[in-house]
Amino acid sequence: MRNEFVVFALITVLGSIALGYFLNPNAYWLLLLFGPIAAIGFYDMAQDKHAIMRNFPILGRGRYVMEELRPKLYQYFIESDTNGRPISRTMRSVVYQRAKDQNDTTPFGTQLEVYEEGYEWMNHSIAARSAEEMEEPRVMIGNKACQHPYSASIFNVSAMSFGSLSSAAIEALNGGAKIGNFAHNTGEGGVSPYHETFQGDLIWQVGTGYFGCRAKDGGFDAEKFAQRSQTPNIKMIELKLSQGAKPGHGGILPAKKNTPEIAKIRGVEPGTAVLSPPFHKAFSTPKGLLQLIQQMRELSGGKPIGFKLCIGQPSEFIGICKAMVETGIYPDFITVDGGEGGTGAAPIEFSDSVGMPFKEGLAFAYDTLVGFDLKKHITLLASGKVFTGFHIIRALALGADATYSARAMMLALGCIQALECNKNNCPTGVATQDPELVAGLVVSDKKKRVASFHNKTIHSVQELLGAAGLTSTQQINRQHIFRRTSLNEVRRYSQIFPYLTTGSLLNEATVPENWKVEWDLASADHF
């Protein structure tokens, strides 16, 4: 095609000149069309970055246009209602409908393949109960060492930082949390002024960068922590060990993105590169983790303190539980994030292939706490693709007391799953810092949508409870959820994830056989 293009360029350019010179001067106007085409084509042939453009001048650019359009075309014209990734159109639609207070029913029956392996459901009861008779389900977080327990919704906003999300998105989420009386996790980027605009309840997340309580050497600053933790709308504090989308992976805030505003919020020097390592500097052992939690509880004046992790090496979580038994220090809550969790940007190897998935991780964490007779001290929160009432019921059946969701709340804000979160050009103004795009997100409207989505999702939980003949979320267990494991086999969650006997992990003699390897590896003194 290179030779053919050269011939085309010579004929069109020289031909236009000849026509204008010999026949009609107006023919020179053709150079406005053919001249740029020729120039771009010769540039394509000269550049050394793209072989297709070198070999197919002009035409080769079509590949990159199609690459850019492919996700949009696929989403709108090709994907079915159920096979979209990472979130199906069915799930996106129900969030939009509930956020906008529109009709959220579906016609003509389910589109799911109910005889396909992996299909899950809960059974109803002939003695169904009315959802209208039930109070909103909530859970009290805080053990005997906590001086200010927090009454939390069973459905809350998961961790998303200002910087990853826009200022308007943060304000709308917090405004929605205020209206709906649920909690808003700040993410590890610290507490920004936008988190405080509407004074919605906050869960301040502290990550490995210790933003908001960071010492000059990048470590934990107890004085700064004590000061920030007194913020009135900070109701709980969550120490982040890892997240499902990229567990064991740190990050760097580039100097060019470290604006004076970001630097002030995070407690760092503006215009410098800031490292968030994949590990904590404030502790290096399970006992050290618990001592930090105890210190944070005292510095905060007794607010609920917990930690978040994606389950990795099982022996390490067991080691943390052994340390709890030895020290008598218990976190008020633990958040388990599934390996399928979302993020603005992560290496594909970490998103796809690192970290225990939601169901296995949550069931393991609950069983371990029960095995060490610790669950009575600790509230268990869970996050990982929670969009509907059934997703919440399923999480509670596996052992959670309450749930988080990030992407569902983004959809309620207006996110269209454009998959542009890591490029700063989110078209809806949710995951961008571009002022022109952020201006499209109207906080006064979107905060109402977030609250509406939460309210209707909680109501769907109540309806499911009533359909099962239950009246409280505390009655839900693994007996209530079924999964098709093959065409002719169905198993309850209690069979797939069998419960441990309370206290069975306290003594080596009573440890179940399939737990012994990890139990033996676990230590309270090292990870």
C-alpha positions in Angstrom: 0.0 0.0 0.0 3.0 2.3 0.4 3.6 2.5 -3.3 0.0 2.8 -4.1 -0.4 5.7 -1.7 2.6 7.5 -3.3 1.0 7.2 -6.7 -2.3 8.4 -5.3 -0.7 11.4 -3.6 1.2 12.4 -6.7 -1.8 12.1 -8.9 -4.2 14.0 -6.7 -1.8 16.8 -5.7 -0.1 17.3 -9.1 -3.4 16.7 -10.9 -5.0 19.5 -8.8 -2.1 21.8 -9.6 -2.3 21.0 -13.3 -6.1 21.4 -13.5 -5.8 24.8 -11.8 -3.0 26.0 -14.0 -4.3 24.8 -17.4 -8.1 24.7 -17.1 -9.7 26.3 -14.1 -8.0 28.2 -11.2 -10.9 27.0 -8.9 -9.3 23.6 -9.1 -6.6 24.8 -6.7 -9.2 24.5 -4.0 -8.8 20.7 -4.4 -5.4 21.1 -2.7 -7.3 21.9 0.6 -8.6 18.3 0.4 -5.8 16.3 -1.1 -2.9 18.3 0.4 -3.5 17.4 4.1 -4.3 13.8 3.1 -0.9 13.5 1.3 0.9 15.2 4.2 -0.6 12.9 6.8 0.1 9.9 4.6 3.7 10.7 4.1 4.0 11.3 7.9 2.5 7.9 8.5 5.1 6.4 6.2 8.0 8.2 7.9 7.0 7.6 11.6 8.5 4.5 13.3 6.1 3.8 16.1 3.3 2.0 14.2 4.0 -0.7 11.6 0.4 -0.7 10.3 0.4 3.0 9.7 3.8 2.8 7.9 2.5 0.0 5.6 -1.0 1.4 5.1 -0.8 5.2 5.2 -4.1 6.9 6.1 -6.0 3.6 6.0 -4.0 2.2 8.9 -5.4 4.9 11.2 -8.7 3.2 10.9 -7.5 0.5 13.3 -6.9 2.9 16.1 -10.3 4.6 15.5 -12.0 1.2 15.8 -9.9 0.3 18.9 -11.2 3.5 20.5 -14.8 2.9 19.5 -14.9 -0.8 20.2 -16.0 -0.7 23.9 -18.7 1.8 23.1 -20.0 -0.2 20.1 -19.9 -3.4 22.1 -21.8 -2.0 25.1 -24.6 -0.4 23.1 -25.0 -2.8 20.1 -23.5 -6.2 20.9 -23.6 -7.2 24.5 -26.7 -8.9 25.9 -28.4 -7.8 29.0 -26.6 -10.5 31.1 -23.1 -10.9 29.6 -21.6 -7.4 30.0 -18.4 -7.1 31.9 -17.5 -6.1 34.6 -21.1 -5.2 35.3 -24.0 -6.5 33.2 -26.6 -4.2 31.6 -29.2 -5.8 33.8 -27.3 -4.8 36.9 -26.6 -1.3 35.6 -30.2 -0.8 34.6 -31.6 -1.8 38.0 -29.2 0.7 39.7 -30.2 3.5 37.3 -33.9 2.8 37.8 -33.8 2.7 41.5 -31.6 5.8 41.6 -34.0 7.7 39.4 -37.0 6.3 41.3 -38.4 4.7 38.2 -40.1 1.4 37.5 -37.5 -1.3 38.4 -39.5 -4.3 37.5 -38.7 -6.6 34.6 -41.1 -8.1 32.0 -41.6 -11.7 30.7 -39.4 -13.5 33.3 -35.8 -14.1 34.0 -33.1 -13.9 31.4 -30.7 -16.0 33.5 -30.0 -19.6 32.6 -31.4 -21.3 35.7 -30.0 -24.7 34.7 -26.5 -23.4 34.1 -23.8 -24.2 36.6 -23.3 -21.4 39.0 -26.9 -20.2 39.1 -27.9 -19.1 42.6 -31.2 -18.5 44.4 -33.0 -18.4 47.7 -36.2 -20.3 48.4 -39.4 -18.6 49.5 -41.8 -19.7 52.3 -45.5 -20.4 52.1 -45.6 -18.4 55.4 -44.3 -15.2 53.8 -44.1 -12.0 55.9 -44.8 -8.4 54.9 -41.8 -6.1 54.3 -43.8 -3.2 55.5 -43.9 -4.6 59.0 -40.1 -4.6 59.3 -37.8 -1.9 60.6 -34.8 -0.8 58.5 -32.1 -3.4 59.2 -29.0 -1.9 60.9 -26.0 -3.2 62.8 -24.3 -1.8 65.9 -20.5 -1.7 65.4 -18.2 -1.5 68.4 -17.1 -4.0 71.1 -16.6 -3.5 74.8 -13.4 -1.5 74.3 -15.3 1.0 72.0 -16.7 4.1 73.7 -18.7 5.3 70.7 -20.4 2.4 68.9 -21.9 3.2 65.5 -25.3 2.1 64.2 -24.6 1.3 60.6 -26.8 0.5 57.6 -26.3 -2.9 56.1 -25.5 -1.2 52.8 -22.8 1.6 52.6 -20.5 3.4 50.2 -17.3 1.6 49.7 -13.8 3.2 49.7 -13.2 5.7 46.9 -10.8 8.6 47.3 -11.0 12.2 46.3 -8.5 12.3 43.4 -9.8 9.0 42.0 -13.3 10.5 42.1 -14.2 14.2 41.4 -15.0 16.7 44.0 -18.7 16.7 42.8 -18.9 12.9 43.0 -17.6 12.9 46.6 -20.0 15.6 47.6 -22.9 13.8 46.0 -22.0 10.5 47.7 -21.7 12.2 51.0 -24.9 14.1 50.5 -26.7 10.8 49.6 -25.3 9.2 52.7 -26.6 12.1 54.8 -30.1 11.8 53.3 -30.2 8.0 53.5 -28.5 7.6 56.9 -25.7 5.3 55.8 -21.9 5.5 55.9 -19.5 6.8 53.3 -16.0 5.4 53.2 -13.4 8.1 52.3 -10.9 5.8 50.6 -7.2 6.0 51.5 -6.8 9.5 50.0 -7.8 11.2 53.2 -10.7 13.3 54.3 -11.3 16.2 51.9 -13.5 19.3 52.4 -15.9 17.6 49.9 -16.4 14.8 52.4 -17.6 17.3 55.0 -19.9 19.5 52.8 -23.1 17.7 53.9 -21.8 16.1 57.1 -22.8 12.6 56.1 -21.4 9.8 58.2 -17.8 9.0 57.3 -15.6 5.9 57.7 -12.1 7.3 57.5 -9.8 4.9 55.7 -6.1 4.9 56.6 -3.9 3.1 54.1 -0.1 2.5 53.8 0.4 6.1 52.8 -1.2 7.3 56.1 -2.7 10.2 54.3 -4.2 12.7 56.8 -1.9 11.3 59.5 1.4 11.0 57.7 4.8 11.8 59.3 7.5 13.4 57.2 9.2 10.0 56.8 6.0 8.5 55.4 5.1 6.7 58.6 2.2 7.0 61.0 1.9 10.3 62.9 -0.1 9.8 66.1 -0.6 13.5 66.8 -2.1 14.2 63.3 -4.2 11.1 63.6 -5.6 12.2 67.0 -6.4 15.6 65.6 -8.2 14.4 62.4 -10.1 11.6 64.1 -12.0 14.1 66.2 -13.8 15.3 63.1 -17.5 15.0 64.1 -18.8 13.2 61.1 -16.0 10.6 61.2 -17.9 7.7 62.9 -15.4 4.8 62.3 -11.8 4.4 61.2 -10.7 1.6 58.9 -7.0 0.6 58.6 -6.5 -0.7 55.0 -4.2 -3.7 54.6 -5.1 -4.5 51.1 -7.9 -4.2 48.5 -9.5 -6.7 46.3 -8.6 -5.1 43.0 -4.9 -5.0 43.6 -3.9 -6.7 46.8 -0.3 -6.5 47.7 0.3 -3.7 45.2 1.3 -0.2 46.3 1.1 3.0 44.3 2.8 6.3 43.5 1.1 9.7 43.3 3.1 11.4 40.5 4.5 14.9 41.3 2.4 16.5 38.5 -0.8 15.2 40.1 0.2 16.3 43.6 -1.5 19.6 43.5 -1.6 22.0 46.5 -5.2 20.9 47.2 -4.3 17.2 47.1 -1.1 17.8 49.2 -3.0 19.6 51.9 -5.6 16.9 52.2 -3.0 14.1 52.3 -0.5 15.9 54.5 2.4 15.8 52.0 4.6 18.4 50.2 3.0 19.6 47.0 4.7 18.9 43.7 6.5 15.8 45.0 6.1 12.1 44.1 4.4 10.4 47.0 4.8 6.6 47.6 2.1 4.4 49.0 4.0 1.2 49.6 2.4 -2.3 49.5 3.1 -2.7 53.2 2.6 -0.8 56.5 5.5 0.9 58.2 3.7 1.1 61.5 3.7 -2.6 62.2 5.3 -5.8 60.8 3.6 -8.6 62.9 0.0 -9.6 63.7 0.5 -8.4 67.3 1.9 -5.1 66.0 -1.3 -4.7 63.9 -3.5 -5.1 67.0 -1.3 -2.8 69.0 -1.8 -0.1 66.3 -5.5 -0.7 66.4 -5.5 -0.3 70.1 -3.5 2.9 69.8 -5.8 4.3 67.2 -8.8 3.5 69.3 -7.3 5.4 72.3 -6.2 8.4 70.1 -9.7 8.7 68.5 -11.4 8.8 71.8 -12.9 5.4 71.6 -14.4 5.3 68.1 -14.8 2.0 66.3 -11.5 0.9 64.7 -11.2 -2.0 62.2 -9.2 -3.1 59.3 -9.9 -4.0 55.7 -8.2 -6.7 53.6 -8.6 -9.0 50.7 -7.8 -12.5 52.0 -4.5 -13.7 50.7 -2.4 -16.3 52.6 -4.9 -18.0 54.9 -2.3 -18.6 57.5 -1.7 -14.8 57.9 -5.4 -14.2 58.8 -5.3 -17.1 61.1 -2.2 -15.6 62.7 -4.0 -12.3 63.3 -6.8 -14.3 65.0 -4.2 -16.1 67.2 -2.8 -12.7 68.1 -6.2 -11.5 69.2 -6.6 -14.5 71.4 -3.1 -14.0 73.0 -3.4 -10.2 73.4 -7.1 -9.8 74.1 -7.2 -6.9 71.6 -10.0 -7.1 69.1 -10.8 -4.8 66.2 -14.4 -3.5 66.3 -14.9 -4.6 62.7 -13.1 -6.3 59.8 -13.9 -5.6 56.2 -13.4 -8.4 53.7 -12.9 -7.3 50.1 -13.3 -9.8 47.2 -10.6 -10.3 44.6 -13.1 -9.2 42.0 -13.3 -5.7 43.6 -13.1 -2.5 41.5 -10.5 0.2 41.2 -9.7 3.2 39.0 -6.5 1.7 37.8 -4.6 -1.6 38.5 -2.2 -3.9 36.6 -4.3 -6.6 34.9 -2.3 -9.4 36.6 -3.5 -8.1 40.0 -7.1 -7.4 39.0 -7.5 -10.8 37.3 -5.2 -13.2 39.2 -4.4 -12.1 42.8 -6.5 -12.3 45.9 -9.2 -14.6 47.2 -12.6 -14.0 45.6 -15.5 -12.5 47.6 -17.5 -15.7 48.5 -14.5 -17.8 49.5 -12.8 -14.9 51.3 -15.9 -13.9 53.3 -16.8 -17.5 54.3 -13.2 -18.1 55.3 -13.0 -15.0 57.4 -16.3 -15.7 59.2 -15.3 -19.3 59.8 -11.9 -18.4 61.2 -13.4 -15.9 63.6 -16.0 -18.5 64.7 -13.3 -21.1 65.0 -11.4 -18.9 67.4 -14.6 -17.8 69.2 -13.9 -14.2 68.2 -17.0 -13.4 66.1 -18.9 -12.2 69.2 -16.4 -9.3 69.5 -16.2 -8.3 65.8 -18.6 -7.0 63.2 -17.9 -8.4 59.7 -18.3 -6.1 56.6 -18.0 -7.3 53.0 -17.6 -5.7 49.6 -17.4 -7.2 46.1 -20.0 -6.6 43.4 -22.9 -5.8 45.6 -25.7 -4.3 43.5 -29.0 -5.7 44.6 -30.9 -6.9 47.6 -30.1 -10.5 46.7 -26.4 -9.7 46.7 -26.7 -8.3 50.2 -28.7 -11.4 51.4 -26.1 -13.6 49.9 -23.3 -11.8 51.7 -25.1 -11.9 55.0 -25.7 -15.6 54.5 -22.0 -16.2 54.1 -21.3 -14.4 57.4 -21.3 -10.6 56.8 -23.2 -8.3 59.1 -23.2 -5.4 56.6 -22.0 -4.6 53.1 -20.2 -1.9 51.1 -20.5 -1.1 47.4 -18.4 1.3 45.3 -19.4 0.7 41.7 -23.1 0.5 42.4 -22.9 3.9 44.0 -20.9 5.2 41.0 -23.7 4.0 38.7 -26.2 5.8 40.9 -24.2 8.9 40.4 -24.5 8.5 36.6 -21.5 6.4 35.7 -22.1 4.6 32.3 -19.2 2.1 32.6 -17.2 3.9 29.9 -14.1 2.2 31.3 -12.2 5.5 31.2 -11.5 5.8 35.0 -7.7 5.6 34.5 -7.6 8.3 31.8 -9.0 11.4 33.5 -11.7 11.8 30.8 -14.7 10.1 32.4 -17.6 11.5 30.4 -20.0 11.7 33.3 -17.7 13.7 35.6 -17.5 10.9 38.2 -13.9 9.7 37.9 -12.1 12.7 36.6 -10.4 15.9 37.7 -11.2 17.8 34.5 -13.2 20.8 35.6 -15.2 20.9 32.3 -16.3 17.3 32.8 -16.9 17.6 36.6 -19.3 20.5 35.8 -21.7 18.0 34.2 -22.3 16.3 37.6 -25.0 18.2 39.4 -24.6 17.5 43.1 -28.1 18.6 44.1 -29.6 16.0 41.8 -27.1 13.1 42.2 -27.1 13.0 46.0 -30.9 12.3 45.8 -30.2 9.5 43.3 -27.7 7.9 45.6 -30.1 8.1 48.5 -32.9 6.7 46.4 -30.8 3.8 45.2 -29.8 2.9 48.8 -33.4 3.2 50.0 -34.9 1.0 47.3 -32.1 -1.6 47.6 -32.7 -1.9 51.4 -36.4 -2.3 50.7 -35.7 -5.1 48.3 -33.7 -6.8 51.1 -36.8 -6.5 53.3 -39.0 -7.9 50.6 -36.7 -10.9 50.2 -36.6 -11.5 53.9 -40.4 -11.5 53.9 -40.6 -13.8 51.0 -38.4 -16.3 52.9 -40.6 -16.0 56.0 -38.0 -14.1 57.9 -38.2 -10.9 59.8 -34.6 -10.0 60.5 -31.2 -10.1 58.7 -29.8 -12.0 61.7 -31.9 -15.0 60.8 -30.1 -15.4 57.5 -27.6 -18.2 57.2 -26.0 -20.5 54.6 -29.0 -22.8 54.6 -31.0 -20.2 52.7 -28.9 -19.9 49.6 -28.7 -22.5 46.9 -26.2 -23.0 44.0 -26.5 -25.2 41.0 -23.2 -27.1 40.8 -24.1 -29.2 37.7 -27.1 -29.9 35.5 -28.6 -32.3 38.0 -27.0 -31.3 41.3 -27.9 -28.4 43.7 -26.2 -27.6 46.9 -26.8 -25.3 49.8 -24.2 -22.8 50.7 -23.9 -24.7 54.0 -22.7 -27.7 52.1 -20.3 -25.7 49.8 -19.0 -23.6 52.7 -19.6 -25.8 55.8 -19.6 -24.0 59.2 -16.9 -24.6 61.8 -17.7 -25.4 65.4 -17.3 -22.4 67.7 -13.9 -22.6 69.3 -12.6 -25.5 67.2 -9.4 -23.5 66.2 -8.4 -22.7 69.7 -6.7 -26.0 70.4 -4.6 -28.0 68.0 -6.4 -31.2 69.0 -9.8 -29.8 67.7 -8.6 -28.2 64.5 -10.3 -29.8 61.5 -8.1 -31.8 59.2 -8.4 -29.6 56.2 -7.4 -26.5 58.3 -4.3 -28.0 60.0 -1.7 -27.0 57.4 -2.6 -23.3 57.5 -3.2 -23.4 61.3 0.3 -24.8 61.8 1.9 -22.1 59.6 0.1 -19.3 61.4 1.8 -17.3 64.0 0.9 -14.3 66.2 4.5 -13.1 66.0 5.1 -12.9 62.2 3.2 -12.8 58.9 
